[in-house]
Structure formats: C-alpha cells, structure tokens
Amino acid sequence: MGPQYALYKHFSCEQLADIYITEKNHVEAEKYVRLFDKKYPYEHFCGNELTAYKIFKSGSYAKVYDGQGKTDEAIKQLIPHIFNTGLADNDELIKDLIVLLDKRYKTDEIKGELIKSISTLKITDSKKRGEIATIELYGFKINVDENGLFDLNNPDFEMNTKLEGQEKYLKVIWTNELFEQYNVE
C-alpha cells in the first residue's frame, strides 16, 4: 500500500456508495460502504476527523439499511452518536434519526423511550478519564458528552460552567435536539 495519505480507494468507494444510494440501488451501495469501511479503512491522525468519519460511516450504513427496508438496523447505526462530542457535527445525523424514528414508531412510543432513557442516567468517576455519564436508549449504552454545554457560542455558557453532576448531564440531555424534538423534560 502507498503512503497513509493515499486514501484514493477509500474515497472512491465512498463516492460510489453515494451514487448508488442516490440511485436507490442499496445492494450495490452496501457493497461499497463495506469496502470503504472494512477493506479500505479511513486513516487520519486527527481525533476530530476520525469522529466526523465515524458519524459519516454510521450515516452511510443507515441510508443503506433504510433503503433496504431495515429501519431498525438503520436506527441502531445512528443511536450511538446522538450527543455532540465537540469534535464533529452530528446535526444531520440527528435529523436523519428523527425521520427514521417517526417512520418506525408512534410519537408517544418515542417519547416514552426517551423518558425511560433519562431514568437510566449513570455517572461514574474514572481516575483515567474523569466523570463519565451514560444512558440506555433502545438497548444501547450511550455516553452523554458534556462538551455541547461549553461551546463559547452557547448563550448559557457562563451558567453551564457552574453545573455539576446529575444537573449538568440532565441539561445535556434536555437540550439535545432529539429530546427537544419530542418535548422531553
């Protein structure tokens, strides 16, 4: 293989997958998504770029599975990325997830699952990584990342810096676009 930056096979497969998704040929699209995921994996030194790629890859699989009528599989691809880590934008992923959830479940069922997930909030203290918060949503344990609260463009930035523990993570959850969409408080 050539130098690490020579990702032309990976990017070619990404483009072909996108073309087949657009043409609604989801069998061929899946073939190329698997190729760019497994055979020609993305390599980069930057955590932001790798996080953006994970979101992109999950979105690609979700589009393929949705096109194949596997809505549950598509949802499973997107659920782990619902909280903004501060490293990469997940806004489109959240919008896609809302469309899939609305397609699969009634609004009351979605809201019930979101409310139930809040009751599973667990905060643990790790010497290595500090405070870690998780919830369970549709059977997935998801990290609740606090970085979205500390965006300097956030009008509540000053107030957010004073939040601690459960109060801080509940604010992360309540201000998440997915939870706001279904009026979960």
Contacts in CASP RR format, 6 or more apart in sequence:
PFRMAT RR
TARGET T0000
AUTHOR 0000-0000-0000
METHOD contacts of the structure
MODEL  1
MGPQYALYKHFSCEQLADIYITEKNHVEAEKYVRLFDKKYPYEHFCGNEL
TAYKIFKSGSYAKVYDGQGKTDEAIKQLIPHIFNTGLADNDELIKDLIVL
LDKRYKTDEIKGELIKSISTLKITDSKKRGEIATIELYGFKINVDENGLF
DLNNPDFEMNTKLEGQEKYLKVIWTNELFEQYNVE
4 43 0 8 1.000
7 40 0 8 1.000
7 42 0 8 1.000
7 43 0 8 1.000
9 39 0 8 1.000
9 40 0 8 1.000
10 36 0 8 1.000
10 40 0 8 1.000
10 41 0 8 1.000
10 42 0 8 1.000
11 36 0 8 1.000
13 32 0 8 1.000
13 33 0 8 1.000
13 35 0 8 1.000
13 36 0 8 1.000
13 39 0 8 1.000
13 40 0 8 1.000
14 32 0 8 1.000
14 36 0 8 1.000
14 60 0 8 1.000
16 28 0 8 1.000
16 32 0 8 1.000
17 29 0 8 1.000
17 32 0 8 1.000
17 33 0 8 1.000
17 36 0 8 1.000
17 60 0 8 1.000
17 64 0 8 1.000
18 29 0 8 1.000
18 60 0 8 1.000
20 26 0 8 1.000
20 28 0 8 1.000
20 29 0 8 1.000
20 32 0 8 1.000
21 29 0 8 1.000
21 60 0 8 1.000
21 63 0 8 1.000
21 64 0 8 1.000
24 67 0 8 1.000
26 64 0 8 1.000
26 67 0 8 1.000
26 68 0 8 1.000
27 68 0 8 1.000
29 63 0 8 1.000
29 64 0 8 1.000
30 64 0 8 1.000
30 68 0 8 1.000
33 57 0 8 1.000
33 60 0 8 1.000
33 61 0 8 1.000
33 64 0 8 1.000
36 42 0 8 1.000
36 57 0 8 1.000
36 60 0 8 1.000
37 57 0 8 1.000
37 61 0 8 1.000
42 50 0 8 1.000
42 53 0 8 1.000
42 57 0 8 1.000
44 50 0 8 1.000
44 53 0 8 1.000
47 87 0 8 1.000
48 87 0 8 1.000
48 88 0 8 1.000
49 88 0 8 1.000
51 85 0 8 1.000
51 87 0 8 1.000
51 88 0 8 1.000
52 87 0 8 1.000
52 88 0 8 1.000
52 89 0 8 1.000
54 81 0 8 1.000
54 88 0 8 1.000
55 81 0 8 1.000
55 88 0 8 1.000
55 89 0 8 1.000
55 90 0 8 1.000
55 93 0 8 1.000
58 77 0 8 1.000
58 78 0 8 1.000
58 80 0 8 1.000
58 81 0 8 1.000
58 93 0 8 1.000
59 77 0 8 1.000
59 78 0 8 1.000
59 93 0 8 1.000
59 96 0 8 1.000
61 73 0 8 1.000
61 74 0 8 1.000
61 77 0 8 1.000
62 74 0 8 1.000
62 75 0 8 1.000
62 77 0 8 1.000
62 78 0 8 1.000
62 96 0 8 1.000
62 97 0 8 1.000
62 100 0 8 1.000
63 74 0 8 1.000
63 96 0 8 1.000
64 74 0 8 1.000
65 71 0 8 1.000
65 73 0 8 1.000
65 74 0 8 1.000
65 77 0 8 1.000
66 74 0 8 1.000
66 100 0 8 1.000
67 74 0 8 1.000
71 100 0 8 1.000
71 103 0 8 1.000
71 104 0 8 1.000
72 104 0 8 1.000
74 100 0 8 1.000
75 97 0 8 1.000
75 100 0 8 1.000
75 101 0 8 1.000
75 104 0 8 1.000
75 138 0 8 1.000
76 138 0 8 1.000
76 140 0 8 1.000
78 93 0 8 1.000
78 96 0 8 1.000
78 97 0 8 1.000
78 100 0 8 1.000
79 97 0 8 1.000
79 137 0 8 1.000
79 138 0 8 1.000
79 140 0 8 1.000
79 142 0 8 1.000
80 140 0 8 1.000
80 142 0 8 1.000
81 90 0 8 1.000
81 93 0 8 1.000
82 90 0 8 1.000
82 93 0 8 1.000
82 94 0 8 1.000
82 97 0 8 1.000
82 137 0 8 1.000
82 142 0 8 1.000
82 176 0 8 1.000
82 178 0 8 1.000
83 90 0 8 1.000
83 142 0 8 1.000
83 143 0 8 1.000
83 144 0 8 1.000
83 145 0 8 1.000
83 172 0 8 1.000
83 176 0 8 1.000
84 90 0 8 1.000
84 145 0 8 1.000
84 147 0 8 1.000
84 148 0 8 1.000
84 176 0 8 1.000
85 145 0 8 1.000
85 147 0 8 1.000
86 145 0 8 1.000
86 147 0 8 1.000
86 148 0 8 1.000
86 151 0 8 1.000
87 147 0 8 1.000
91 177 0 8 1.000
94 176 0 8 1.000
94 177 0 8 1.000
94 178 0 8 1.000
95 177 0 8 1.000
97 178 0 8 1.000
98 178 0 8 1.000
98 181 0 8 1.000
101 110 0 8 1.000
102 110 0 8 1.000
105 113 0 8 1.000
107 182 0 8 1.000
110 182 0 8 1.000
111 182 0 8 1.000
111 183 0 8 1.000
111 184 0 8 1.000
113 137 0 8 1.000
113 138 0 8 1.000
114 137 0 8 1.000
114 178 0 8 1.000
114 179 0 8 1.000
114 182 0 8 1.000
114 184 0 8 1.000
115 184 0 8 1.000
117 135 0 8 1.000
117 136 0 8 1.000
117 137 0 8 1.000
117 173 0 8 1.000
118 135 0 8 1.000
118 170 0 8 1.000
118 173 0 8 1.000
118 184 0 8 1.000
120 134 0 8 1.000
120 135 0 8 1.000
120 136 0 8 1.000
121 133 0 8 1.000
121 134 0 8 1.000
121 135 0 8 1.000
121 144 0 8 1.000
121 166 0 8 1.000
121 169 0 8 1.000
121 170 0 8 1.000
121 173 0 8 1.000
122 133 0 8 1.000
122 134 0 8 1.000
122 135 0 8 1.000
123 131 0 8 1.000
123 132 0 8 1.000
123 133 0 8 1.000
123 165 0 8 1.000
123 166 0 8 1.000
123 169 0 8 1.000
124 131 0 8 1.000
124 132 0 8 1.000
124 133 0 8 1.000
124 134 0 8 1.000
125 131 0 8 1.000
125 132 0 8 1.000
126 132 0 8 1.000
131 165 0 8 1.000
132 143 0 8 1.000
133 143 0 8 1.000
133 144 0 8 1.000
133 146 0 8 1.000
133 165 0 8 1.000
133 169 0 8 1.000
133 172 0 8 1.000
134 141 0 8 1.000
134 142 0 8 1.000
134 143 0 8 1.000
134 144 0 8 1.000
135 141 0 8 1.000
135 142 0 8 1.000
135 144 0 8 1.000
135 173 0 8 1.000
136 142 0 8 1.000
144 169 0 8 1.000
144 172 0 8 1.000
144 173 0 8 1.000
145 172 0 8 1.000
146 168 0 8 1.000
146 169 0 8 1.000
146 172 0 8 1.000
148 154 0 8 1.000
148 172 0 8 1.000
149 156 0 8 1.000
149 157 0 8 1.000
149 160 0 8 1.000
149 163 0 8 1.000
149 168 0 8 1.000
149 171 0 8 1.000
149 172 0 8 1.000
149 175 0 8 1.000
150 157 0 8 1.000
150 160 0 8 1.000
150 161 0 8 1.000
151 157 0 8 1.000
154 160 0 8 1.000
160 168 0 8 1.000
160 171 0 8 1.000
163 171 0 8 1.000
173 179 0 8 1.000
173 184 0 8 1.000
174 180 0 8 1.000
174 184 0 8 1.000
174 185 0 8 1.000
END
